[in-house]
């Protein structure tokens, strides 16, 4: 399981331009929660444990391995 502790940026930023996208769908009611566990479209298990309260908006980058965000 991938553990995410911070929002790295937004998918539209230049530094993420050529990355493949693996999406996580989060309901609007859950977007303000600090802790979540979800599965990506590609089947990866992701635990979200943000250090500070934030808002998970469309396009938020939670992980970047150099090929995929």
N, C-alpha and C positions, 0 to 999 in steps of 0.2 A: 504494500500500500504506500502510495505517495502521500506525504504529509506536507501541507502548504501552510506557511506561517505569515505570509504577507502578500499583498497585491503588488506585482512587479511593474505594472504599467497598463497601457491600453494596446490592443492588437493593431490599431492603426498607426502606431508609432513606427518611425523609419527603422529602428533597430530590429523590429519583428517582421519586416516586410516579406521575406522569402520563407517564412516558417509555415509548415503545415499546421492546421488548426484541429485540435481535438476538443470538442465542446462538452460542457457540463450544463445541463438544464436545471435551473433553480427557480422555483416559484417566487413570485414577487413577495409573498408573505415571509419567505425565508431569506430574502436577500440581505436583510440587516442583521442576521444572526452571526455570531462570532464563530460558532462551531457547527459544522455539518459533515456528513459523509455521503458521498455520491459516487456514481459510476459514470465515466465519460462515454461518449458515443462509440469509442473504439474498445470499450470494456475495461479500462483502467480504473482501479479502486482508488479514490482520492479522499483523504481526510483533510478538511479545512479547519484550521485552528488558528485564527488570526490573533495576533498579539494585542491589537487594539481594535476597538469597534470601527467598522467600516461598512461600506455599502457595496455589495457585489453587483456591479452593473454589467450590461451587455458589452462584451469586448474586454473585460478585465482579464489580464494575463496573470495566472497563478503559478505557472511553471514554464521554464524555457530550457530545453536540453540542447539548444543549438540547431536543431532540426525541426522540432515541433513545439508549439505552445498550446 
